[in-house]
Amino acid sequence: MLVALPLVVAVVSSILSIERLARQSTQAASVATGQARIGREIIEAQTGMERLLRQYIILREPGILDDLRRQHAELQRTTNRLAELALPADLQAALQQTMVKERELNDIVAAGAIPDDVLERFIANATTVQELIDKAQSHVDQSVEQVPRMADEARLHLVWQLLAAVPVALLIALWFKRTISNQIKQLDHAIRSIGRAEGSENVTITGTPDITYLGRRLEWLRRRLGELEEQKNRFLRHVSHDLKTPLTAVREGSQLLADGVPGELNDQQKTIVAIISQNSLRLQTLIEDLLNYQQASFASGAIEPQSVAFDVICLKVLRTH
């Protein structure tokens, strides 16, 4: 999980960047579409109001004023919709100021007092609104044009994240490899220590809970092997001691026969007594070697093999038989 964590973080960050980019793209497209539609509606409303105003100046019919008021209300609603879009603060302020002037002109016309320059003032105000709409559209176009640049930045950001995540994941993997290798070395050292019958060295392994539990089991195995070794040595000591008593009697009996205490022996009897005496000595040597077996087993890890004369060993065995 830790090795995969940097890559997961990179992937999640990339997904969030893509979602943010998609959201901004959708928002920019929505604002551009809405602003274009609202801009057309404002221009159409102003064109209709200008036409009605020209008609009223010529005809002076009260019904035209009612149409002009309805057209003005529609223009106000459309302008408010434009103000709700994400426009810069300066454009918002300029738009509000222009609409204040437009309301003042509409109040003058609604009151029935038509100054000589009302049409010129209305056309100038409409021109200002058109310029503000063009500026807002330019701002939206710039936002839309920033989307590809943001996509390039997100792609570059993703590449750098991957380039950083892969080495971090490799470093974590190497750290885990080293940690696990050290734990395996501890296990190997403990096993070799038990194999060399170094029972005095306690098995202590640090690491993960599984490795620590395995170390405790090896410590139990070391103690158990020590107990079994002690039982075996005690058994060998008892057996060797029990063998020495009858062997001593055999050696003493053969020695008495060889000394002629029961009577003079002939040559054949002397040969038989010599064989008994020789093998009793050999048996005593074997028993002493058996007693020294424990020391030999403890020293088995330090034994240095040497060359021997195999033909001499064979001759000794043949001579014995």
Salt bridges, closest charged atoms under 4 A:
GLU41 OE1 - ARG81 NH1 3.03
GLU50 OE2 - ARG54 NH2 3.08
ASP66 OD1 - ARG69 NH1 2.67
ASP67 OD1 - ARG70 NH2 1.91
GLU74 OE1 - ARG77 NH2 2.47
GLU102 OE2 - HIS72 ND1 2.83
ASP152 OD1 - ARG155 NH2 2.35
GLU153 OE2 - ARG149 NH1 2.78
ASP188 OD2 - ARG192 NE 2.86
GLU198 OE2 - ARG196 NE 2.81
GLU201 OE2 - HIS189 NE2 3.00
GLU219 OE2 - ARG222 NH2 2.61
GLU219 OE2 - ARG223 NE 2.91
GLU227 OE1 - ARG224 NH1 3.30
GLU229 OE2 - LYS232 NZ 3.00
GLU230 OE2 - ARG234 NH1 3.85
GLU230 OE2 - ARG237 NH2 3.76
ASP242 OD1 - HIS241 ND1 3.93
GLU264 OE2 - LYS270 NZ 3.71
